[in-house]
Amino acid sequence: MKKIVIPIFLMILILSSYLVFSDTSPIISQTVFDSYGFTPDSLSHREKNIQCEGSLQLSINTQKPMGLYYSVSNEKHTILYRDNFEFNSQEKNKYWALIQFPQKGIYSITVLLLDQSYKTFLHYTVNCSQGFNDSDLPVYTTKVFQDLGFKTEVLPYKNLVVETDRKVTFPFKNEQFLKYGVSVTDLSLKPEFLNYSPNPNYTFRERYQGISDYSLYAFFSKKGLYIFRFYAWDIIAKKGGCIAEYIIKVTGDNVLSDIDREVYGENTVIPEDSWYAAEKNYDYSKIDDYVKKTPLEIRTDIRQLAAYLQKIATNDREKARTIYVWLQYFIRYDEEMRDTMDLTGEDWIFRTSFEGTLELRYAVCNGYATLFVLLARLMNMEAVFIEGIKIFAGQPHAWNAILVDNHWRLLDATSSPEAHITIEQLFLTDPKIFMFENYPSEPFWQLQKTPHTMMEVIELFMKKVNTE
């Protein structure tokens, strides 16, 4: 019998095809898979059918950064929800996703990558023997959680599922002033990818108590299930990521009205005119001179800086003034960053953080407003970061409100080269004047009995100009 010889290269090709396309392997779009440098060992799960109970963690290794997403469908091929893979800052080039399943059943997971357009390159079938249980523990990204110095007592809820009819309050401690954030995946919606429009089903507010105590409020308008994630980053050490994940079960539908008054206080909204009349004549000359002599060696240490500034102050308005003048005098406006706005990833996070602002001594509005909040808290005052637009420039902008004499007061410490106003005009400014400069995203922060639309503000400004 004639001996059959199979070339080695052909054997390798057959073997590799078996690894990728065999019945036990996930379904892979080979062209996309190869063109982006993936290999079978890039995947945490190489089998086509995955067994799980309640949740599943997928991870993918890649040699270059990219947008990775997944969608979850049921047996009827109805997409239940979509979300993105998280970048694992502890393990280079690794992305992961923790997928929760609400009930027992067969699910399909499709993995996509974003490169100008979405490209499907991976499919799994998941047999979930049970849905997540209300008594399950929250999901902690243990290594990130511990590396950042957190303990499980930091977070308020010990069960995975948190049930509410409208609002959830998350008090937690952040003694290291880590940059933090949250995200929500609304499992009741089927949004398109990269849909950045505001979601009407939920919104957030936050307040601080003292230096390290935070309260984050999540309000929900529509009943359903939501995946709620906490994130934290150590800017200097360049580490961080998702630290904890909950399922929020909302039991009723709501109209989210007056939530700002609920969070920030009913009687702190309407400042009195007489206070602003007196503010115009307040003598800050000694404070301003003192601030401008801040020693060089403490200008990058946030705690020493706060301690130095508040020595001269005798009340909260003077404390606020020290921070305001220091930012105006020692932080230069970063025109390059404003003009390009092409910074991404770690560089963007660093340059918009309080650490980056102190070290570089340059900032755009985010840096000014972020640093103001932290310095105020270190002086036992409460300040708020406000987002909106610069009305006549038409540009996104950020500024602050601070609680002084039991009322919220507005200020804008950003020292933009185009500013055509004096320093006093945007420090503890009467809201009826301040509104002609900055328009907040949240009407509450107009701090007026009847908030105006932007068109109304412009009309009032033109009327004011014509009568002067």
C-alpha positions as CSV (number, residue, x, y, z in Angstrom):
1,M,0.0,0.0,0.0
2,K,1.3,3.4,-1.0
3,K,2.3,5.6,1.9
4,I,0.6,9.0,2.1
5,V,2.9,11.9,3.0
6,I,1.3,15.0,4.3
7,P,3.6,18.1,4.3
8,I,4.3,19.6,7.7
9,F,2.9,23.0,6.8
10,L,-0.4,21.3,5.7
11,M,-0.7,19.5,9.0
12,I,-0.2,22.7,10.9
13,L,-2.9,24.4,8.8
14,I,-5.3,21.5,9.4
15,L,-4.6,21.5,13.1
16,S,-5.0,25.3,13.5
17,S,-8.2,25.2,11.6
18,Y,-9.4,22.5,13.9
19,L,-8.6,24.6,16.9
20,V,-10.5,27.5,15.6
21,F,-13.4,25.9,13.7
22,S,-14.1,22.6,15.5
23,D,-17.5,22.1,17.1
24,T,-16.0,22.6,20.6
25,S,-14.5,26.0,19.8
26,P,-16.3,29.4,19.7
27,I,-17.5,30.6,16.3
28,I,-14.8,33.0,15.1
29,S,-14.8,35.4,12.2
30,Q,-11.4,34.3,10.9
31,T,-10.5,37.3,8.8
32,V,-11.2,39.8,11.6
33,F,-9.6,37.5,14.2
34,D,-6.4,37.2,12.2
35,S,-6.1,40.8,11.0
36,Y,-6.1,42.1,14.6
37,G,-3.4,39.7,15.8
38,F,-5.6,37.4,18.0
39,T,-4.7,33.8,18.6
40,P,-6.8,31.0,20.2
41,D,-4.9,31.5,23.5
42,S,-6.0,35.1,23.6
43,L,-9.4,33.9,24.9
44,S,-10.3,32.9,28.4
45,H,-13.0,30.5,27.0
46,R,-12.0,28.5,24.0
47,E,-15.1,26.2,24.0
48,K,-18.3,27.0,22.0
49,N,-20.7,26.1,24.8
50,I,-20.2,27.5,28.2
51,Q,-21.9,26.4,31.4
52,C,-22.4,29.0,34.2
53,E,-24.5,29.9,37.2
54,G,-25.8,33.5,37.3
55,S,-22.8,35.2,35.8
56,L,-19.9,34.7,33.5
57,Q,-16.5,36.4,33.2
58,L,-14.8,36.6,29.8
59,S,-11.3,38.0,29.2
60,I,-9.4,38.7,26.0
61,N,-5.8,39.5,25.5
62,T,-4.8,41.9,22.7
63,Q,-1.5,43.6,21.8
64,K,-3.0,46.9,21.0
65,P,-5.8,49.1,22.5
66,M,-9.2,48.8,20.9
67,G,-12.8,49.1,21.7
68,L,-14.3,45.7,22.6
69,Y,-18.0,45.2,23.2
70,Y,-20.5,42.4,23.7
71,S,-24.2,41.8,23.3
72,V,-26.3,39.3,25.1
73,S,-29.3,37.7,23.4
74,N,-31.9,35.2,24.6
75,E,-33.2,32.0,22.8
76,K,-35.6,34.1,20.7
77,H,-32.6,36.1,19.4
78,T,-33.8,39.2,21.2
79,I,-30.9,41.4,22.3
80,L,-31.2,41.9,26.1
81,Y,-28.4,44.4,26.5
82,R,-25.0,45.5,25.2
83,D,-22.0,46.7,27.1
84,N,-18.2,47.2,26.8
85,F,-15.3,45.2,28.0
86,E,-13.3,46.8,30.8
87,F,-9.6,47.5,30.4
88,N,-7.7,45.7,33.2
89,S,-5.0,48.1,34.3
90,Q,-3.4,45.5,36.5
91,E,-2.6,43.1,33.6
92,K,-1.2,44.7,30.5
93,N,-3.2,44.2,27.3
94,K,-6.1,42.4,29.0
95,Y,-9.8,43.3,28.7
96,W,-12.5,41.6,30.7
97,A,-16.3,41.6,31.0
98,L,-18.5,40.2,33.8
99,I,-21.8,39.3,32.3
100,Q,-24.9,38.8,34.6
101,F,-27.8,36.6,33.7
102,P,-31.2,37.5,35.2
103,Q,-32.6,34.0,35.0
104,K,-32.0,30.4,33.9
105,G,-31.8,29.8,30.2
106,I,-29.8,29.6,27.0
107,Y,-28.1,32.8,25.9
108,S,-25.9,33.9,23.0
109,I,-23.0,36.2,23.5
110,T,-21.5,38.2,20.5
111,V,-18.2,40.0,20.9
112,L,-17.4,42.9,18.6
113,L,-14.6,45.3,18.2
114,L,-14.7,48.9,17.1
115,D,-12.4,50.2,14.4
116,Q,-14.2,52.9,12.5
117,S,-17.1,50.4,12.3
118,Y,-18.2,47.4,14.4
119,K,-16.9,44.0,13.4
120,T,-18.1,40.8,14.8
121,F,-15.4,38.3,15.5
122,L,-16.6,35.9,18.2
123,H,-19.8,34.0,19.3
124,Y,-20.5,31.9,22.4
125,T,-23.5,29.9,23.5
126,V,-24.1,30.0,27.3
127,N,-26.2,27.6,29.2
128,C,-27.1,29.3,32.5
129,S,-28.4,26.9,35.1
130,Q,-29.8,29.7,37.3
131,G,-30.1,33.4,37.4
132,F,-28.2,35.6,39.9
133,N,-29.5,35.4,43.4
134,D,-30.5,38.4,45.6
135,S,-28.3,37.0,48.4
136,D,-25.2,36.8,46.2
137,L,-22.3,39.0,47.2
138,P,-21.4,42.1,45.1
139,V,-18.8,41.5,42.5
140,Y,-15.5,42.9,43.6
141,T,-12.5,43.2,41.2
142,T,-10.4,41.9,44.1
143,K,-6.9,42.9,42.9
144,V,-7.9,46.4,41.8
145,F,-10.0,46.8,45.0
146,Q,-7.1,45.8,47.3
147,D,-4.3,47.6,45.4
148,L,-6.2,50.9,45.8
149,G,-6.4,50.4,49.5
150,F,-10.2,49.8,49.7
151,K,-11.8,47.4,52.2
152,T,-15.2,45.8,51.7
153,E,-16.6,47.9,54.5
154,V,-16.2,50.9,52.2
155,L,-19.2,50.0,50.1
156,P,-22.6,50.0,51.8
157,Y,-24.4,47.0,50.4
158,K,-23.3,43.4,51.1
159,N,-25.7,41.7,48.6
160,L,-25.3,41.7,44.9
161,V,-28.9,42.9,44.3
162,V,-30.1,46.2,45.7
163,E,-33.8,46.8,45.5
164,T,-35.4,50.3,45.4
165,D,-38.6,52.0,44.2
166,R,-36.8,55.2,43.2
167,K,-33.4,56.1,44.8
168,V,-30.3,54.3,46.1
169,T,-27.8,56.0,48.3
170,F,-24.1,54.9,48.2
171,P,-22.1,56.3,51.1
172,F,-18.4,55.4,51.0
173,K,-15.0,56.6,52.2
174,N,-12.2,57.9,49.9
175,E,-9.4,58.8,52.2
176,Q,-6.8,58.9,49.4
177,F,-8.8,61.3,47.2
178,L,-8.8,58.8,44.4
179,K,-10.5,59.8,41.2
180,Y,-13.7,57.8,41.0
181,G,-16.7,57.3,38.7
182,V,-19.7,55.2,38.1
183,S,-21.5,53.7,35.1
184,V,-24.9,52.1,34.6
185,T,-26.0,49.5,32.1
186,D,-29.8,49.7,31.7
187,L,-30.9,46.2,31.0
188,S,-34.4,47.3,30.1
189,L,-33.1,49.2,27.0
190,K,-31.6,48.0,23.8
191,P,-29.5,51.0,22.8
192,E,-27.2,51.3,19.8
193,F,-23.5,51.3,20.5
194,L,-21.9,54.6,21.4
195,N,-25.3,56.2,22.2
196,Y,-24.1,59.1,24.3
197,S,-27.5,60.8,24.6
198,P,-28.7,61.2,28.2
199,N,-30.6,58.3,29.5
200,P,-33.9,59.5,31.0
201,N,-34.2,56.4,33.2
202,Y,-31.6,57.3,35.7
203,T,-29.4,60.2,36.9
204,F,-26.8,60.8,39.6
205,R,-26.0,63.4,42.3
206,E,-23.3,63.5,44.9
207,R,-22.4,65.3,48.2
208,Y,-19.4,65.2,50.5
209,Q,-19.4,65.1,54.3
210,G,-16.1,66.2,55.7
211,I,-12.9,65.4,53.9
212,S,-13.3,61.7,53.0
213,D,-17.0,60.8,53.3
214,Y,-18.9,60.7,50.1
215,S,-22.6,60.1,49.3
216,L,-23.6,59.2,45.8
217,Y,-27.3,59.2,45.0
218,A,-28.7,57.2,42.0
219,F,-32.2,58.1,41.0
220,F,-34.3,55.8,38.7
221,S,-37.4,56.8,36.8
222,K,-38.3,53.4,35.2
223,K,-38.6,50.0,36.8
224,G,-36.3,47.3,35.6
225,L,-32.8,45.9,36.2
226,Y,-29.6,48.0,36.0
227,I,-25.9,47.0,36.4
228,F,-24.2,49.6,38.5
229,R,-20.4,49.8,38.6
230,F,-17.9,51.8,40.8
231,Y,-14.6,52.8,39.4
232,A,-11.5,54.3,41.0
233,W,-8.0,55.3,39.8
234,D,-4.7,56.2,41.5
235,I,-3.5,58.9,39.1
236,I,0.1,58.9,40.3
237,A,0.6,55.1,40.5
238,K,-1.3,54.8,37.2
239,K,-3.5,51.9,38.4
240,G,-7.2,51.4,38.9
241,G,-10.4,50.3,37.2
242,C,-13.8,48.8,38.2
243,I,-13.8,48.0,41.9
244,A,-17.3,46.8,42.5
245,E,-20.5,45.9,40.7
246,Y,-24.2,45.7,41.8
247,I,-27.5,44.8,40.3
248,I,-30.1,47.5,41.0
249,K,-33.7,46.2,40.9
250,V,-36.1,49.2,40.5
251,T,-39.6,48.2,41.4
252,G,-41.6,51.3,40.3
253,D,-41.9,54.1,37.7
254,N,-41.2,57.7,38.9
255,V,-41.1,61.3,37.7
256,L,-37.6,62.6,38.7
257,S,-38.5,66.1,39.8
258,D,-36.9,68.3,42.5
259,I,-34.2,65.8,43.1
260,D,-31.6,68.6,43.4
261,R,-33.6,70.2,46.2
262,E,-33.8,66.8,47.8
263,V,-30.1,66.3,47.7
264,Y,-28.7,69.8,48.1
265,G,-31.3,71.2,50.5
266,E,-34.6,73.1,50.2
267,N,-33.5,76.3,51.9
268,T,-30.1,76.7,50.4
269,V,-31.3,77.6,46.9
270,I,-32.5,81.2,46.9
271,P,-29.7,83.6,48.0
272,E,-30.7,86.9,49.4
273,D,-30.0,90.2,47.4
274,S,-28.7,92.0,50.5
275,W,-25.9,89.4,50.9
276,Y,-24.6,90.2,47.4
277,A,-24.8,93.9,48.0
278,A,-22.6,93.5,51.0
279,E,-20.2,91.2,49.2
280,K,-19.4,93.9,46.6
281,N,-17.8,95.9,49.5
282,Y,-16.0,93.1,51.3
283,D,-12.3,93.8,51.7
284,Y,-10.2,90.9,50.5
285,S,-7.0,92.8,50.0
286,K,-5.0,91.2,52.9
287,I,-6.2,87.8,51.8
288,D,-5.2,88.3,48.2
289,D,-1.7,89.5,49.2
290,Y,-1.2,86.6,51.5
291,V,-2.2,84.0,48.9
292,K,0.1,85.4,46.3
293,K,3.0,84.7,48.7
294,T,2.3,81.0,48.9
295,P,5.7,79.2,49.5
296,L,7.0,77.4,46.5
297,E,7.7,74.1,48.3
298,I,4.0,73.5,49.3
299,R,2.4,74.4,46.0
300,T,2.2,70.7,44.8
301,D,1.1,69.2,48.2
302,I,-2.7,69.4,48.4
303,R,-2.9,69.1,52.2
304,Q,-0.1,71.5,53.0
305,L,-1.5,74.0,50.5
306,A,-5.0,73.8,52.1
307,A,-3.5,74.3,55.6
308,Y,-1.5,77.3,54.5
309,L,-4.4,79.0,52.7
310,Q,-6.9,78.7,55.5
311,K,-4.6,80.2,58.1
312,I,-5.5,83.7,56.9
313,A,-9.2,83.1,56.6
314,T,-11.7,83.9,59.4
315,N,-14.9,82.6,57.8
316,D,-16.0,80.4,54.9
317,R,-16.3,83.2,52.3
318,E,-12.6,84.1,53.1
319,K,-11.6,80.4,52.7
320,A,-13.3,80.3,49.4
321,R,-11.5,83.5,48.4
322,T,-8.1,82.0,49.2
323,I,-8.7,79.0,46.9
324,Y,-10.2,81.2,44.1
325,V,-7.3,83.7,44.1
326,W,-4.7,80.9,44.3
327,L,-6.1,79.2,41.3
328,Q,-6.2,82.5,39.4
329,Y,-2.7,83.4,40.3
330,F,-0.8,80.1,40.2
331,I,-2.6,78.0,37.6
332,R,-2.3,79.0,33.9
333,Y,-5.0,78.2,31.4
334,D,-4.0,75.3,29.1
335,E,-4.7,76.7,25.6
336,E,-3.1,73.8,23.8
337,M,-5.3,71.3,25.6
338,R,-8.4,73.4,24.9
339,D,-7.6,73.8,21.2
340,T,-6.6,70.2,20.5
341,M,-8.8,68.2,22.9
342,D,-7.3,65.0,21.4
343,L,-5.8,63.7,24.7
344,T,-7.0,60.2,25.5
345,G,-6.5,57.5,28.2
346,E,-4.0,58.1,31.0
347,D,-2.7,61.4,29.7
348,W,-6.2,62.9,29.6
349,I,-7.1,61.5,33.1
350,F,-3.9,62.9,34.6
351,R,-4.1,66.4,33.0
352,T,-7.7,66.8,34.2
353,S,-7.0,65.5,37.7
354,F,-6.1,67.6,40.8
355,E,-2.7,65.9,40.8
356,G,-2.0,66.9,37.2
357,T,-3.2,70.4,37.8
358,L,-0.8,70.9,40.8
359,E,2.1,69.3,39.0
360,L,1.8,70.9,35.6
361,R,0.4,74.2,36.8
362,Y,-1.7,74.3,33.7
363,A,-5.4,73.3,33.4
364,V,-8.6,73.8,31.5
365,C,-11.9,74.4,33.3
366,N,-12.1,70.8,34.6
367,G,-8.8,71.0,36.4
368,Y,-9.7,74.4,38.0
369,A,-13.1,73.2,39.2
370,T,-11.9,69.8,40.4
371,L,-9.0,71.3,42.4
372,F,-11.4,73.9,43.9
373,V,-13.7,71.2,45.2
374,L,-10.9,69.2,46.9
375,L,-9.3,72.3,48.5
376,A,-12.7,73.4,49.8
377,R,-13.3,70.0,51.4
378,L,-9.9,70.0,53.0
379,M,-11.0,73.3,54.6
380,N,-14.2,71.7,55.9
381,M,-16.5,73.4,53.3
382,E,-18.8,71.8,50.8
383,A,-18.3,72.6,47.1
384,V,-19.9,71.2,43.9
385,F,-18.5,70.7,40.4
386,I,-20.9,72.1,37.8
387,E,-21.0,71.4,34.1
388,G,-22.6,73.5,31.4
389,I,-21.5,75.9,28.6
390,K,-19.9,79.3,28.3
391,I,-22.9,81.1,26.8
392,F,-21.4,83.4,24.3
393,A,-18.4,81.2,23.5
394,G,-20.7,78.2,22.9
395,Q,-18.1,75.9,24.5
396,P,-18.4,73.2,27.2
397,H,-17.4,74.6,30.6
398,A,-17.1,73.7,34.3
399,W,-17.3,75.9,37.4
400,N,-18.3,75.6,41.1
401,A,-20.9,76.3,43.7
402,I,-19.9,76.5,47.4
403,L,-22.0,76.5,50.5
404,V,-21.4,79.8,52.4
405,D,-23.7,81.2,55.1
406,N,-26.1,78.3,54.5
407,H,-26.7,79.2,50.9
408,W,-25.1,78.0,47.6
409,R,-22.9,80.6,45.9
410,L,-21.5,80.5,42.4
411,L,-18.0,81.1,41.3
412,D,-15.8,80.4,38.3
413,A,-12.1,80.2,39.0
414,T,-11.0,79.4,35.4
415,S,-8.5,82.0,34.2
416,S,-9.2,81.9,30.5
417,P,-7.2,84.4,28.3
418,E,-10.5,85.4,26.6
419,A,-12.1,86.4,29.9
420,H,-13.6,89.8,29.6
421,I,-14.7,90.1,33.2
422,T,-12.9,91.1,36.3
423,I,-12.0,88.7,39.1
424,E,-14.8,89.9,41.4
425,Q,-17.5,89.4,38.8
426,L,-17.2,85.6,38.9
427,F,-16.5,85.2,42.7
428,L,-19.6,84.6,44.8
429,T,-21.6,86.3,42.1
430,D,-25.3,87.1,42.2
431,P,-27.0,84.4,40.1
432,K,-28.9,87.1,38.2
433,I,-25.5,88.3,36.8
434,F,-23.6,85.0,36.7
435,M,-26.2,83.5,34.3
436,F,-25.0,85.8,31.5
437,E,-21.6,84.0,31.6
438,N,-22.3,80.3,32.3
439,Y,-25.4,78.2,31.7
440,P,-25.5,74.9,33.7
441,S,-26.7,71.6,32.4
442,E,-28.9,71.2,35.5
443,P,-31.4,74.1,35.9
444,F,-31.1,73.9,39.7
445,W,-27.6,75.5,39.5
446,Q,-29.0,78.7,38.1
447,L,-30.0,79.2,41.8
448,Q,-33.1,81.2,40.9
449,K,-36.7,80.8,41.8
450,T,-37.7,80.3,38.2
451,P,-34.9,78.9,36.0
452,H,-34.5,80.4,32.5
453,T,-34.0,78.7,29.1
454,M,-30.8,79.7,27.4
455,M,-32.7,81.8,24.8
456,E,-34.4,83.7,27.7
457,V,-31.0,84.4,29.2
458,I,-29.7,85.8,25.9
459,E,-32.8,87.9,25.5
460,L,-32.4,89.3,29.1
461,F,-28.7,90.1,28.4
462,M,-29.5,92.0,25.2
463,K,-32.2,93.9,27.0
464,K,-29.8,94.7,29.8
465,V,-27.1,95.9,27.4
466,N,-29.6,98.1,25.5
467,T,-30.8,99.8,28.7
468,E,-27.3,100.6,30.1
